[in-house]
Amino acid sequence: MPTDTSPARHQAAHASLSPLARRFIALRQQTEALIQPLSPEDCQLQSMPDASPAKWHLAHLTWFFETFILERFEPGFTPFDAGFRVLFNSYYNGVGDKYPRPKRGLISRPSLDEVLAYRAQVNQRMLAVIGAVEAGADSAQQQELKELVTLGLHHEQQHQELLLTDIKHALSFNPARPAYASRWPLAGIHPQPVEWLRHEAGLVEHGYDAARDGEFAFDNETPRHKAYVAAFELASRPVTNGEIMAFIADKGYQRPELWLSMGWDWVTENKVNLPFYWQGDESGYQHFTLQGLIDVDPNTPACHLSYFEADAFARWAGARLPTEFEWELAARGLPAGAAAQGNFVETSAFHPLPQQEGSRGLPAQMFGDVWEWTQSNYNPYPGYKPWEGLVGEYNGKFMCNQFVLRGGSCATPQSHMRASYRNFFPPDARWQFSGLRLARNLA
């Protein structure tokens, strides 16, 4: 008899799973849904060393669960393919050898179908392990499993965003300007004026707060600690494309006095004169998006800006970038649940959207739309301790030559975001959905 694959059967099967197992399978399915618009050829593309093929993301995420959970908890563990341990290791030196990151696009085999089969097999084994440990292991093992699976799911959500930013970069090289998704309407948008929101000086609690931020945080968000913040003002919304156009019209990319020394070297060496993905001139600009090539909307938050560009724009505007402490202080002043609101990947716009309503005395679009550069170096908090074991390589070893971004983007999964979340990139990175919000000193 044929197998019953109806939605009702799948729903009934999922209903019998534990909350952790249901979340595991739901997030794994969300990742695979992101590749539905892509061909196998699309999934093979690697357009620069900092990006990875979609196929590699799919396999690496499965490698993570196989390596850190199945190998630890599955009786008689046998890898799906022993060669995958090297092929799909990212940066875990404690695990062993790694295939060179810049050459991931050369891995034509395994095929996309084989990678999807790898995912399916590991999914089934993971569900079996979760069920067995939850039913029969001691409480310490159950807690260890839950923590590792939860980490793996947040890791998966990080790569969901990377999959989108990486495929956008790859598709941008095609002269046909192919769209990843269908076009969305941008009608009836009106510019929102900037309000400057005042914050008084004081010693504030900073970092992950389980009562407000949820059950999970990465180790770089801890420990919670006190930080002094001087009086400042924060802009009520992110900088828009229209404001970037004014910067361009005022020769902002040609004025060395606006740029950090490294930033000016970067501008001149790379002949940068527009934001990433932009083309055209003052008579009209277009930019490549996951919706294809579209006109630049002046009221939409600007994105794909490097730290160098964000810092130069802030200086041109007579302002500065906020520190991450200032950003978090402002975000904590929003109503409860604000981190779960906004234009995230679930909106399916795959692009920042304009502010729809006035600010009403509160900062708008703090979460979603664009990651916001801060002037803060990506450093450990006082008392920071990386996680124990192999997963301790996750964050701490990158605390050098990077700047912190806050708030998530239109490619970030909604449930992945919280006020304490710290993203980080080097100052010349532009392929992420990175923008900025201005701050000003107060006497």
C-alpha positions as CSV (number, residue, x, y, z in Angstrom):
1,M,0.0,0.0,0.0
2,P,1.2,3.5,-0.7
3,T,2.6,5.6,2.2
4,D,0.3,8.2,3.7
5,T,2.1,11.5,3.2
6,S,-0.9,13.8,3.8
7,P,-0.5,17.0,5.8
8,A,-2.9,15.6,8.4
9,R,-0.6,12.6,9.0
10,H,2.5,14.9,9.4
11,Q,0.6,17.1,11.8
12,A,-0.5,14.1,13.8
13,A,3.1,12.8,13.9
14,H,4.5,16.2,15.0
15,A,1.9,16.5,17.7
16,S,3.3,13.5,19.4
17,L,6.8,15.0,19.6
18,S,8.1,17.0,22.5
19,P,8.3,20.8,22.3
20,L,12.1,20.6,21.7
21,A,11.7,18.1,18.9
22,R,8.8,20.1,17.3
23,R,11.0,23.2,17.3
24,F,13.9,21.3,15.9
25,I,12.0,19.9,12.9
26,A,10.1,23.2,12.3
27,L,13.4,25.2,12.1
28,R,15.0,22.6,9.9
29,Q,12.1,22.8,7.5
30,Q,12.3,26.6,7.5
31,T,15.9,26.4,6.2
32,E,14.9,24.1,3.4
33,A,12.0,26.4,2.5
34,L,14.5,29.2,1.8
35,I,16.1,27.2,-1.0
36,Q,12.8,26.5,-2.8
37,P,13.2,29.5,-5.2
38,L,16.8,28.2,-6.1
39,S,18.0,25.8,-8.7
40,P,20.7,23.2,-7.9
41,E,23.1,25.4,-9.9
42,D,22.1,28.4,-7.7
43,C,22.9,26.4,-4.6
44,Q,26.5,25.7,-5.9
45,L,27.5,29.3,-6.3
46,Q,30.2,30.9,-4.1
47,S,30.8,34.5,-5.2
48,M,33.5,35.6,-2.7
49,P,35.6,34.0,0.1
50,D,33.3,35.5,2.8
51,A,30.2,33.8,1.4
52,S,29.3,30.2,1.1
53,P,27.2,28.2,-1.3
54,A,23.6,27.5,-0.2
55,K,24.4,23.8,-0.5
56,W,27.3,24.2,1.9
57,H,25.1,26.0,4.5
58,L,22.6,23.1,4.3
59,A,25.3,20.5,4.9
60,H,27.2,22.4,7.5
61,L,24.1,22.9,9.6
62,T,23.5,19.1,9.5
63,W,27.2,18.5,10.3
64,F,26.7,20.6,13.4
65,F,24.0,18.4,14.8
66,E,25.8,15.2,13.8
67,T,29.1,16.3,15.3
68,F,28.1,17.9,18.5
69,I,24.9,16.0,19.4
70,L,24.7,12.6,17.6
71,E,28.3,11.8,18.2
72,R,27.8,12.6,21.9
73,F,24.4,11.0,22.5
74,E,23.7,8.4,19.9
75,P,24.5,4.7,20.9
76,G,26.8,3.1,18.3
77,F,27.2,6.4,16.4
78,T,28.3,6.1,12.8
79,P,28.6,9.2,10.6
80,F,26.5,9.5,7.5
81,D,29.8,10.0,5.5
82,A,33.1,10.2,7.3
83,G,34.4,12.6,4.7
84,F,31.8,15.2,5.6
85,R,33.6,15.9,8.9
86,V,36.3,17.8,7.0
87,L,34.2,19.1,4.1
88,F,31.6,20.8,6.2
89,N,33.5,21.9,9.3
90,S,33.6,25.7,9.4
91,Y,36.1,27.0,12.0
92,Y,36.1,24.4,14.8
93,N,39.8,23.7,15.1
94,G,39.1,21.3,18.0
95,V,37.1,19.1,15.7
96,G,39.9,18.6,13.2
97,D,40.8,19.6,9.7
98,K,38.7,22.0,7.6
99,Y,38.2,22.4,3.9
100,P,39.4,25.9,2.8
101,R,36.6,28.4,3.1
102,P,37.4,30.3,-0.1
103,K,37.1,27.0,-2.1
104,R,33.7,25.8,-0.9
105,G,32.2,26.5,-4.3
106,L,34.5,23.9,-5.8
107,I,32.8,21.1,-3.8
108,S,30.5,19.8,-6.6
109,R,30.0,16.5,-4.8
110,P,28.0,15.6,-2.8
111,S,25.2,16.8,-4.9
112,L,22.3,18.9,-3.6
113,D,20.1,15.8,-3.5
114,E,22.7,14.0,-1.5
115,V,23.0,16.9,0.9
116,L,19.2,16.9,1.4
117,A,19.3,13.1,2.0
118,Y,22.0,13.8,4.6
119,R,19.7,16.4,6.3
120,A,16.7,14.0,6.2
121,Q,18.7,11.1,7.8
122,V,20.2,13.3,10.5
123,N,16.8,14.8,11.3
124,Q,15.4,11.3,11.9
125,R,18.3,10.3,14.1
126,M,18.1,13.6,16.0
127,L,14.4,13.0,16.7
128,A,15.2,9.5,18.0
129,V,18.0,10.8,20.2
130,I,15.9,13.7,21.6
131,G,13.1,11.2,22.4
132,A,15.4,8.7,24.0
133,V,17.2,11.2,26.2
134,E,14.1,13.0,27.3
135,A,12.5,9.6,28.2
136,G,15.4,7.8,29.8
137,A,18.4,9.9,30.7
138,D,19.2,11.6,33.9
139,S,18.3,15.2,34.4
140,A,21.9,16.4,33.8
141,Q,22.0,14.6,30.4
142,Q,18.6,16.0,29.5
143,Q,19.7,19.5,30.3
144,E,22.9,19.1,28.3
145,L,21.0,17.8,25.3
146,K,18.5,20.7,25.5
147,E,21.3,23.3,25.7
148,L,23.1,21.8,22.7
149,V,20.0,21.4,20.6
150,T,18.9,25.0,21.4
151,L,22.4,26.3,20.5
152,G,22.2,24.3,17.2
153,L,18.8,25.8,16.4
154,H,20.1,29.4,16.9
155,H,23.1,28.5,14.9
156,E,20.7,27.3,12.2
157,Q,18.9,30.6,12.3
158,Q,22.1,32.5,11.9
159,H,22.8,30.5,8.7
160,Q,19.3,31.1,7.4
161,E,20.2,34.7,7.3
162,L,23.6,34.0,5.8
163,L,22.1,31.8,3.2
164,L,20.0,34.8,2.0
165,T,22.8,37.4,2.1
166,D,25.2,35.0,0.3
167,I,22.8,34.0,-2.5
168,K,21.9,37.7,-3.0
169,H,25.6,38.4,-3.5
170,A,25.9,35.5,-5.9
171,L,22.8,36.4,-8.0
172,S,24.0,40.0,-8.2
173,F,26.7,39.0,-10.7
174,N,24.2,37.7,-13.2
175,P,23.6,40.5,-15.8
176,A,20.0,39.3,-16.1
177,R,19.5,40.5,-12.4
178,P,17.4,37.5,-11.4
179,A,15.0,37.9,-8.5
180,Y,15.0,35.4,-5.6
181,A,11.4,36.4,-4.7
182,S,8.5,38.1,-6.3
183,R,8.3,41.9,-6.2
184,W,6.4,43.6,-3.3
185,P,4.4,46.8,-3.4
186,L,5.9,50.0,-2.1
187,A,2.9,52.3,-2.5
188,G,1.7,55.1,-0.2
189,I,4.9,55.6,1.6
190,H,5.5,59.0,3.2
191,P,8.7,60.3,4.8
192,Q,9.0,60.3,8.6
193,P,10.9,63.1,10.1
194,V,13.7,62.3,12.6
195,E,13.0,62.9,16.3
196,W,15.9,63.1,18.7
197,L,15.2,61.1,21.8
198,R,17.0,62.1,25.0
199,H,18.6,59.7,27.4
200,E,20.0,60.8,30.7
201,A,23.4,59.8,32.1
202,G,23.7,56.9,34.5
203,L,25.0,53.5,35.4
204,V,22.9,50.9,33.7
205,E,22.6,47.1,33.7
206,H,23.8,45.7,30.3
207,G,23.8,42.3,28.7
208,Y,21.6,39.2,28.7
209,D,18.6,39.3,31.0
210,A,16.8,35.9,31.1
211,A,13.6,37.5,32.4
212,R,13.4,39.8,29.4
213,D,15.4,38.2,26.7
214,G,14.1,34.6,26.8
215,E,15.7,31.3,27.6
216,F,18.7,31.5,25.3
217,A,21.7,33.8,24.7
218,F,25.1,33.3,23.2
219,D,28.1,33.4,25.5
220,N,29.2,36.8,24.1
221,E,26.0,38.4,25.6
222,T,27.1,37.6,29.1
223,P,27.7,38.2,31.9
224,R,25.2,41.0,32.7
225,H,27.1,43.9,34.1
226,K,26.9,47.6,34.8
227,A,28.1,50.1,32.3
228,Y,28.1,53.9,32.6
229,V,26.4,55.8,29.8
230,A,26.8,59.6,29.4
231,A,23.8,61.7,28.4
232,F,23.0,61.3,24.7
233,E,20.3,61.6,22.0
234,L,19.3,58.8,19.7
235,A,17.6,59.2,16.3
236,S,14.1,57.9,16.2
237,R,14.7,55.9,13.0
238,P,17.5,54.5,10.9
239,V,19.2,56.6,8.2
240,T,17.3,56.4,4.9
241,N,18.4,56.0,1.3
242,G,17.3,59.6,0.7
243,E,19.8,60.8,3.3
244,I,22.5,58.7,1.7
245,M,21.7,60.3,-1.6
246,A,22.2,63.7,0.0
247,F,25.6,62.5,1.3
248,I,26.5,61.4,-2.2
249,A,25.4,64.7,-3.7
250,D,27.6,66.5,-1.3
251,K,30.6,64.5,-2.5
252,G,30.7,62.5,0.7
253,Y,32.7,59.7,-1.0
254,Q,35.3,62.2,-2.2
255,R,36.0,64.0,1.0
256,P,38.8,62.5,3.0
257,E,38.1,64.6,6.1
258,L,34.9,62.6,6.7
259,W,36.6,59.2,6.8
260,L,38.7,57.3,9.2
261,S,42.2,56.7,7.8
262,M,41.6,53.0,7.1
263,G,38.2,53.9,5.7
264,W,39.7,56.4,3.2
265,D,42.3,53.8,2.2
266,W,39.4,51.4,1.6
267,V,37.4,54.0,-0.5
268,T,40.4,54.9,-2.7
269,E,41.7,51.4,-3.2
270,N,38.3,49.9,-4.1
271,K,37.0,53.1,-5.9
272,V,33.9,53.1,-3.7
273,N,31.5,55.9,-4.6
274,L,28.1,54.3,-4.0
275,P,26.5,51.9,-1.4
276,F,26.9,48.3,-2.2
277,Y,24.5,47.0,-5.0
278,W,23.7,50.6,-6.1
279,Q,24.1,51.8,-9.7
280,G,23.2,55.0,-11.5
281,D,23.8,58.7,-10.7
282,E,22.0,61.7,-9.2
283,S,19.4,61.5,-12.1
284,G,18.3,58.2,-10.7
285,Y,19.6,55.2,-8.6
286,Q,18.7,51.6,-8.7
287,H,20.0,48.7,-6.6
288,F,20.0,45.0,-6.7
289,T,17.8,43.3,-4.2
290,L,16.4,39.8,-3.6
291,Q,13.4,41.1,-5.5
292,G,15.6,41.9,-8.5
293,L,16.8,45.3,-9.7
294,I,14.5,48.1,-8.4
295,D,14.5,51.8,-8.0
296,V,16.1,53.1,-4.8
297,D,13.3,54.3,-2.5
298,P,14.4,57.4,-0.6
299,N,12.3,56.6,2.5
300,T,13.5,53.1,3.0
301,P,16.3,52.4,5.6
302,A,19.7,52.4,3.8
303,C,21.5,49.0,3.9
304,H,24.6,47.2,2.7
305,L,26.8,49.9,4.2
306,S,30.2,49.2,5.7
307,Y,31.2,50.5,9.1
308,F,33.5,52.9,7.3
309,E,30.5,54.3,5.3
310,A,28.3,54.5,8.4
311,D,30.9,56.4,10.4
312,A,31.7,58.8,7.5
313,F,27.9,59.5,7.0
314,A,27.5,60.1,10.8
315,R,30.4,62.6,10.7
316,W,28.9,64.3,7.7
317,A,25.6,64.6,9.4
318,G,27.1,66.3,12.5
319,A,26.4,63.2,14.6
320,R,28.1,59.9,15.4
321,L,27.3,56.2,15.7
322,P,25.8,55.1,19.0
323,T,27.7,52.7,21.3
324,E,26.2,49.3,21.8
325,F,25.5,50.3,25.4
326,E,23.4,53.3,24.2
327,W,21.6,51.2,21.7
328,E,20.7,48.6,24.2
329,L,19.5,51.2,26.7
330,A,17.2,52.6,24.1
331,A,15.9,49.2,23.1
332,R,15.2,48.3,26.7
333,G,12.9,51.3,26.9
334,L,10.5,49.9,24.3
335,P,7.4,48.0,25.3
336,A,7.7,44.4,26.2
337,G,7.8,42.1,23.2
338,A,9.2,44.8,20.9
339,A,12.1,42.5,19.9
340,A,9.5,40.1,18.3
341,Q,8.0,42.9,16.2
342,G,9.3,44.2,12.9
343,N,10.3,43.3,9.4
344,F,12.0,40.0,9.8
345,V,12.5,37.1,7.3
346,E,9.0,35.9,8.1
347,T,7.6,39.1,6.4
348,S,9.0,37.7,3.1
349,A,9.9,41.1,1.9
350,F,13.6,40.2,2.1
351,H,14.4,43.9,2.0
352,P,14.1,46.8,4.5
353,L,10.7,48.6,4.5
354,P,10.0,52.3,5.2
355,Q,8.7,53.4,8.5
356,Q,4.9,53.4,8.4
357,E,4.0,55.4,11.5
358,G,5.3,58.3,13.5
359,S,7.8,57.5,16.3
360,R,5.5,58.8,19.2
361,G,8.5,59.5,21.4
362,L,10.0,56.0,21.0
363,P,12.7,54.7,18.6
364,A,11.2,53.0,15.5
365,Q,12.5,50.0,13.6
366,M,15.0,49.1,16.3
367,F,14.4,45.4,15.4
368,G,14.4,44.0,11.9
369,D,14.9,45.9,8.6
370,V,18.7,46.6,9.0
371,W,21.4,45.6,11.4
372,E,22.7,48.9,12.9
373,W,26.4,49.6,13.2
374,T,27.6,50.8,16.6
375,Q,30.9,52.4,17.3
376,S,31.7,49.6,19.9
377,N,34.5,47.2,19.2
378,Y,33.5,43.6,19.6
379,N,35.2,42.9,22.9
380,P,34.4,40.6,25.8
381,Y,32.2,41.9,28.6
382,P,33.8,42.1,32.1
383,G,34.0,38.6,33.5
384,Y,33.3,36.9,30.1
385,K,33.8,33.2,29.9
386,P,33.4,31.2,26.7
387,W,31.4,28.0,26.8
388,E,33.2,24.9,27.8
389,G,34.1,22.2,25.3
390,L,34.3,22.4,21.5
391,V,31.4,24.9,21.2
392,G,33.6,27.3,23.2
393,E,35.1,28.3,19.8
394,Y,31.7,29.8,18.8
395,N,32.3,33.5,19.6
396,G,35.2,34.4,21.8
397,K,38.0,33.8,19.3
398,F,36.6,36.4,16.9
399,M,36.9,39.3,19.5
400,C,39.5,41.2,17.4
401,N,39.1,43.8,14.6
402,Q,35.3,43.7,14.5
403,F,32.5,46.1,15.3
404,V,29.2,45.3,17.0
405,L,25.9,45.6,15.2
406,R,22.5,45.4,16.8
407,G,18.8,44.8,16.1
408,G,18.6,42.2,13.4
409,S,17.5,42.6,9.8
410,C,14.9,41.7,7.2
411,A,16.7,38.4,6.7
412,T,16.9,37.6,10.5
413,P,14.4,35.0,11.9
414,Q,12.0,36.7,14.3
415,S,12.4,34.3,17.2
416,H,16.2,34.7,17.0
417,M,16.3,38.3,18.1
418,R,16.5,39.9,21.5
419,A,17.8,43.2,22.9
420,S,21.1,41.7,24.2
421,Y,22.0,40.1,20.8
422,R,25.5,41.1,19.5
423,N,26.3,40.6,15.9
424,F,29.8,41.5,14.7
425,F,31.6,42.1,11.4
426,P,34.9,43.7,10.2
427,P,34.6,47.3,9.2
428,D,34.7,46.8,5.5
429,A,31.9,44.2,5.4
430,R,28.9,45.3,3.2
431,W,27.1,42.2,2.0
432,Q,25.0,41.9,5.1
433,F,21.8,44.0,5.6
434,S,23.8,46.6,7.6
435,G,22.7,50.2,8.1
436,L,22.9,52.8,10.9
437,R,21.1,55.0,13.3
438,L,22.6,58.3,14.5
439,A,23.4,59.5,18.0
440,R,24.5,62.8,19.4
441,N,26.3,63.8,22.6
442,L,24.6,66.0,25.2
443,A,26.5,68.3,27.5
